[in-house]
Amino acid sequence: MPRPVILVVDDDPGVRESFRLILEDHYDVLDVPDGPQALETVRASQVDLVLLDIRLPEMDGIEVLERIKTIDDGVEVILVTAVKTVRTAVAAMKLGAFDYLTKPFEEDELLQLVRRALERAVAFLRAELARTMASEEIVGQHPAMQKLRRMIAQVAPTTATVLVSGQSGTGKELIARAIHAQGPRRDKPFVAVNPAAIVESLIESELFGHERGAFTGAHARKLGKFELAQGGTLFLDEIGTLKAELQAKLLRVLQEREIERVGGTRSIKIDVRVVAATNVDLKEAMRAGSFREDLYYRLNVVPIEVPPLSERFTDVPLLVDHFVRRYTREFNKRVDGLSHEALTALKEYRWPGNVRELQNVIERCVVLAEDPLVELNDLPLDVLLPEHRLKVRRAERLPLKQASEQFERQVVLRIMERVKGNQSEAARILGVHRNSLKRMLARWKSS
């Protein structure tokens, strides 16, 4: 892993050498005597931290700081001066300086300050990476997806509570992560919780935490998801599964901005943005009496609807390319893409599992691929034969013998998949001898 790069800017050669002697065992150190050379170095090199003297020839440190931040806002800057004044400190902090260092300084003081500044630089890079990745993961050019991206950009800078609705597998958590990554809380925690996946008796503890001895098995204090998300974003998935009692407690938390741990006796203030998601119609749930109306309106400040994949088939090729690139990198395999026939089959499939199902199909195809191009018969039979309807390759002319062979092959492979490759069991179900089945499989493998 490359070492962090620190740029020392000071017109005194002795000072620059002192910094180098202290820092070079831990970091790569560059040094320049003035502001113009500092700016050129930041433009031309990967610099993580600048130790910047206030008094410089040509332009002072405050001006250099301001220009560095316009070049790369991710570069941390520590100002160095012989005289620390409140006015200068305030000006520096407004312009984005990490901190001040006053001459003369102790070696440990410098190293500690540098270490903290670099930790913030790493956090900034991680946040930028997360924001970029979240944006890149929202794939599609369908008008509904373009509208979705615009809504994310509008709501992300605010603190408004968001309710994301859509079918299972459409990517509701991805939307929540994009909202977090594009907002002012992006360097704070993003915590996701799915109440439907938690034992009912433990949901309250998972959300709000508990004190030691609150119930059998509570051997120590535990922080809940709200406290773990302090300052950041809490994603509540499948919010419609919450029972009435917990709905009431969640409503109070959203109203009062405070929680109380299970078994606790004091309230704890929280600063958390909530993004909730549902794959059921909460309005219908309200009419049925299973979801509180007041909680619905508290959550539904900004509603975002994620379209199912069946409504944006034109995005299937883009999603296929995206997942092929991801899994070829992840599994270090060469897969150039899908054949025209295979891609056509994917576009014609209804995708009841939405983007998640398509992602799983492509991951499987890449894992099992033996050739650079994924062909029609490499696709899972659930895609080739949806709803148990057999499907043969389309063509203007398809001789009966060839159609029969395709029919036979698809049926056999479907059974083989169902029995997880057990040839004896497959032969029994198909009513053929095991040797006949082996010959068929060998023929198809060589064709």
N, C-alpha and C positions, 0 to 999 in steps of 0.2 A: 504494500500500500504506500503511495507517495506521501512524503512528509508535508505538513502545512508550510506554506511559503509566507515569510514575513518580510515586508519592505520597511527599511529604516530610512527616514528622511530627516537629515540634519546637516547644516553647513559646517559643523565642526567634525573633522576627521577622527579626532580622539573619541568623541561621543559615539560615532558610528562604530568604531572598533570595539568600544566597551559593550555595546549592545550585541555585536557579533560574537564576542567571547562568551557572553552569558547564554546566548540563544542557540548557537550553532550545534550544540550537542543534541538538541531536541528538534530543531526546525531548520529548513533551508532559509538562509538569510540573504536578501539583496539590500544594497544601500545606494542612495543617491544624495547629492548635496543640496538640491533645490526643488521647487515646485514643478516647473516644466518637465524636468526629467522624471519626477515622481508620476506625473500624469501619463507620460509616454510609457513608463514601465507598467502601469496598471492596464493600459490599453493593450500592450503587447504580450504581457505575461499573465499567468494564473497566480494572482496574489490573494491570499486569504485575510491578511491583517497588515495594517499600516501603522507604524509608530512614527508619529508626525510632530515635528517641532513646531511650536507656534511662530517663532521669529525666524523667518527665512528671507533670503534676498529675492527680489523681483515680485513675489506674491507671498502674503503671510499664510500661516497654517489654516486659518479659518476659510480663506478662499480656496486653498488646495482641497480641504475637506469637502467643501460644497461641490467642487468639480469632480472629485473622486466619486461622490454619491450619484452624480448624473451619469458617470461612465458605467458603474456597477454598484448598485445599491446593496449587493450582498457582501461587499468588502467591509470588514469592521475596521474602525479607526480609533486609535488611542492617541490623544493629544499629549505632547510632552512639553513642559515649560518650567522655567526656574521660579516663576511667580504665579501662583494660582489665584485668580480673581473670580469673584462670583459672576461678574458680567460676562467674562469670557467663557466660563463654564456653562452658563445658561445658553449663550449663543451656540456653543459647540453641541450641546445636547439637542437643541432644536434642529440642528442640521444633521443629526444622526450619529454623532460620535458615541462610541461605547462608553468611554470613561476618560479620566484625566490621570496623568502621572507627573508628579512634581520632582524636579531635580533638587538635591541628590536623592537617590532612591536605593532601597535595599534590593539585593538580587532576588530574594524570595518574594518580595512584593511585586516585582516585575513579572516573574514567572507565573505567579498566581493570577495576576491581572490578564496576562496573555492567554493563559489556559481558559479563563472564563470567557474571554472575547472569542476565542476559537470555538468554544462550545456553542455560543450563540450563532456563529457563522455556519456551523454544521447544521444547527436547527433550522436556519434560514434555507439552506440548500435542500434539506429534507422536505421542508414545506413547499418549496418551489417544485421539487420533483413530484411530490404528491399532487400538487395542483395540476401540473402538466399531465401526469398519468391519468388523473381523474377525467380531465378534458379529453384525452386521447381515447379513453375507454368508451365514451359516449359516441358510438359509431353510427352513422347514417346521414343521408342527405334528403330523406323524405321530408316534406313540409312539416309534418308533425314533430319530427326530431329537431328541425331548425327552430321551431317555436319553443320546444322544450329547452334548448340551449339558451335561447334569449331569456326565458323565464329564470333559469338558474343564474344567469349573469345579473338580472335585475334584483333577485331576492338575496343573493349571497352576501352583499355588503351590509345588509340590514340585520336586525336581531329578531325579525318576525318568525313566529312558529310556523312550520310548514307541514302540510299533510300530503304525502305522496301516495297516490292510489294507482292500482294497476294489477293485472293478473300475476300469478306466481311466475317467476322466471323472467320478468320484463326488465329487471335491473333497478329496483327501487332503492336498494342500499347504495348502488353506484351513484344514483342521483343525490342521495344524502351526502355521500363523500365529496361529490363535486361542489355542492353548496358549501360544505365546510372548508374545502381546500381553496375556494375562490373568495372566501370571506376573511374578515379581520382576525378570526380565531384560528386560522390555519396552523399556527405554531403551538396550539394547545391540543389537548387530547380529543380524539374522536372515539367514542365508546358506543358499540352496538350491542343491543340486547333484544332477544326474541322471547317474549313471555310464553309463547306457545311451546317453546322447547324446554321450559323449566318446570319442574314438579310444582304443582299448584301451591303446596304448603311453603315453598321456599321463594316464591316470586317476590313477596314483600321484602324479604331479607336481601335478595339480589338487587332490587331497585334502591332501597333506602339504607341497607346495611343493618348490622345488629351489634348489640353490646354483649360482652362476655356473660354467659349464664342466662341469656334471654330465653333460651329454649334448650331442650335436650340436644346435646351435640355442639352447642355454641361454646367451645372451649376458649375462644379468644374473640376480641373485637374484630369485626369485619366491615370494611368500607363498602357501601353500595355503589351501583353504577352512577348515580347522580354525583356522589362525591368524587369518584374516579374521573368524571368528565368535567370537573370544576374548571371554569374558564373556557371550556371548549364546547363540544357538541355531543348530545346524547341522541342516538338513533333508536327509536322504539319501533321495532318491526312487528307486524301482525297485531296492531294495537286493539283490533276488534275482539281478540280472544280474552282480554282482561275481564275478570269477574267484577260484579257490581261494587263490592267493597273496595277493591283496589282502584276502580275507576274514581270513586269518591276521594280516595287519598291522593291519587295523581292530580285530580282537579285542584285540590287544596295546594299541592306543591306548585303547580303552575300559577296559581293566583297569588300565593304568599311568598314564593321564591325562597322557601325554606323546607327542610325535611326533618324528620325525627327518626332516629334509628330504632329498630325493633328492640324493646327493652330499655330504651333511653328515656331520659327525663328532661332533655333540653333540646331546643330547636337549633338547627344548623343552617346558616344562610348559604345559599348556593347561587352561583352565576353560571348558568348552563343554557345553551340554546337547544331547544327540542325540535327534532324532525321526526315525525311519526309516519308510519306507512301501514297500508291496509290492502288486502286483496279481496275484501268483501265490501258490499255497499253499506256504509255506515248509516246512511239515511234510512235504508230499509231496516237496519238493526235498531235504529231509534224508534221507528214505527212499531217494531215487534217488541219493544221494551227491553232489549238486551244491551243497549248502549245509551249512556246518558246524553241527553240533548245538550246540557251545559258544557260537558267535556268536549263534545263534538265541535261546538262553536269556538271553544278555547283552542282546540288543535287546528281547526280549519281556517286559520287566519289567511294563509296563502295556499290554495289547493293546486297541486300539480298532478296531472294525469299522464301516466306513461303508456303509450300505445302498445298493444300486443303486436308481435311480429307478423301475425296474419293480416294486419292492416298496413304493413309496409314491406311487402315482398321485394320491392325494388332495392331494399337495403341488404338483402341476403348476400349478394356477391361481395359487398363491402365488408360485411361481418365475417364471411368465410376467409377473405384475404387477411383480415385482422387476426383471426384466431390461428390461421396457418402460420403466419409470421411469429406469433407468440410461442406456439408449441414447437416449431422447428428450432427456435432459439433455446427453449427450455430443455428439450430432449436431444439437442445437438444432432438433428437429422436433416437430411436433404429431402424436402418435399416442395416442389415448385408450385403446386396448386391442384385443382380438380379438372378433370376432363369436362368438355362441354356437356356431355350426357349426364355426368354426375352432378354438375352444377344445376342443370335443368331439373333434375329430380329434386334437389333441395329447394329450388324455387317453387315447385309445384306442391310440396308437402305443406300441410296446414300448421305445423309447429304448435301443438297444444302446450308444450312445455316452454315455448317462447325462446328468448335468446339463450337461456341457460341450457336448454335441450340442444340447440344448434352448437353451442360451445362444447358440450360433451361429445357430440358426434364428431366434430373436427378434431378434438383431442384424441379420441379413439382412433380415428383414421390416421393421424400422424404417428401415433405410437405403433400401430400395426403395419404401417406402410412399408412395402418392400421395393417400391419403384418411386421415382420422382413425381409421377402423376397419379393421383387418386382416381380410380375408374369407378364406373357405376356399380359394379359388383363388389367394390370395397366398402360400400355404404352399409350400415346396419339394416337388417330386414324390416325393422319397425318403420324405417323411412321408406324403403322400397315397396313394402306391402302394408300401407296404413290401414288400420281397422280391419285387418285380416282379409283385405281385398288383394288378390294377386295382381301384379303389374308387370308387364313386359316392356322391353325397350321399344320406343316408338320408331317407326320407319315408314317410308312410303310403301315399301313392299317387304313383307316378312314371311318367308316360306313357312308352311305349317310345321315342318320338321324342326326348324330353328326355333320357332315359337314354343314348341313342345319342350325342347331342351332347356330354354330359358325358364319355362314354367317349372320343370322338374328341378332345375338347379336352385331356384329360389325357395321352393318348398323344402328341399333337403337341407339347405343352409339355415333356413329358419328353425327347423327341428334341431339341427346341430347346435345352434345358438341356445335354444331352450334347454337342452340337456348338458350344456357347457362342455361340448366336445366329446361326450361319451358315445363312442361309435356303436357299441353293443346296444345301448338303450335307444339310440336313434334308429338303428336297424329294426329293433322290435316294434317301435311306434310306426315306422314306415311300412312294415310287413315285407321286408326284403332280407336276404342273407347278408351277414356282416361283410363277407368278401365282396359281394356286389356293391355294397356301399363304399368300401375301400377303393374299388376300381373307379367308381364314379368320381370320388373326391380326387383321386390321382389324375384322372383325365382332365378335370376342370383346373387343377393346379398347373398342369403343363400346357393348357390351352391359352 
